Amino acid sequence: MGCAESLRVQAYFDGEVDAVSAADIERHTEHCAECRALLQDLEQTRTAIRRDLTLGRAPPELRVRIMRALDQETAVKTPRPNGWGRSTWRTRAFWAGALGGVGSAAVAATLAFFLLSPSLTNPLLDDLVDAHVRSLMPSHLIDVVSTDQHTVKPWFAGHTDVSPVVADFAQQGYRLIGGRADYLDHQRSAVVVYQHGPHVINVFSWAASQRALPNNTTRNGYHMAFWKAGDLEYSAVSDTGWDELLGLVRLLQDLSARDARQ
Amino acid sequence: MDDKRGRFEAEVLPHLNAAYRFARWLAHSPGDADDLVQEAILRAFRGFDALRGSDVKAWLLAIVRNCHSTALKQQQRRGFVPLPEEHDAQDGYAMIATTPDPESVSIRRDDERTLERLMSALPEEHREVLVLREIEDMDYREIATVTNVPIGTVMSRLARARAALKARWLKEAEGERRGVR
């Protein structure tokens, strides 16, 4: 690159010169073999780099990490008790969940939704989503594996503070796959686990409190339905569609109503 | 969501992919790149109120670059010696290749590997202007903003970087012909 015009030729190639200079440089390259070769080199390098070296997009897990970090950043003004430690743990649980074998497509969808969902202020919603995600970790989904309500229900009596309605709705598409004890809102809650197609639906239940239940909502891509039956409060959480989720909710509500009449 | 967060997500996060790509070329491992991007986004968020003007992408990439230099300085102070970029080209390639997406694996050819390795082995000030110009398609003024040097310096660095890459490519080809590599 001995030609004094080489930087101008490069600027021409990069689209950094005005029309007058461009015409000037084009005239120059007609006479200067070195600058013609330079133009060719520049073109080859650009083509090769643009063809081969695109590292693509930020991975979804990085996006999630960043949204979490921004959540913490914006939440600094109103910290919750142990806010940092809990959040860190939660992120890890989230990832353990995401990397688990259950429904990786669902997890991908979750990640996409994650970016759209606003910050949470209700800790119960956080807890529910976390517990649902935690359940997707290998071997944490179910403590008692059974499709038989008569096995699951007594198991809860020994392991949780509540006794929720349990039934297998396989005929309606909601297969009972087991139960689990979880810790939620400072009390032991019972979780009944259903499978609907490829989706896992966790039905949480805990002793009703004076506090108003949240409205049905979507958090991090998980739909969450809330209802109260008798002295228990329920929440069904899943990445399945609303219609499917509410279908199970109706079945459970009917079941509670029948139990109450007996 | 408060207003600042909303505006930040709308104006800055569209450039997250660019920040990530840039970080991958600056950092020594994909993990470092992730940390770098996260740190940069947080710093950007904190400084978002002070952002004037419309060139958000250049502003964000400048922050990525600053975070990178800060991290490097900290490592050096702690006695951590980064991989020598000039000589350990193989490591440079390994850094890029550890987490490729499945598609890119199947279509990856020898040429691409070579080009990645050669790019990774360029001195940082050459590599960054090449990445900003050819991959991020930034103009000289934007590159000057990101790298914090005058436009004249951008032009001369770019010329040297392109020449260096070509020279290494030719050397590589020659080596292959001799069966050395």
Interface residues (C-beta under 8 A of the other chain):
Chain A: M1 S6 L7 Q10 A11 D14 G15 E16 D41 L42 Q44 T45 R46 A48 I49 R50 D52 L53 T54 L55 G56 R57 A58 P59 L62 R63 R65 I66 A69 L70 E73 T74 P118 S119
Chain B: M1 D2 K4 R5 F8 L16 N17 A19 Y20 R21 R24 W25 D34 V37 Q38 I41 L42 F45 R46 I96 T99 D101 S104 D111 E112 L115 E116 M119 L130 R133 E134 I135 D139 Y140 M155 S156 L158 A159 R162 A163 L165 K166
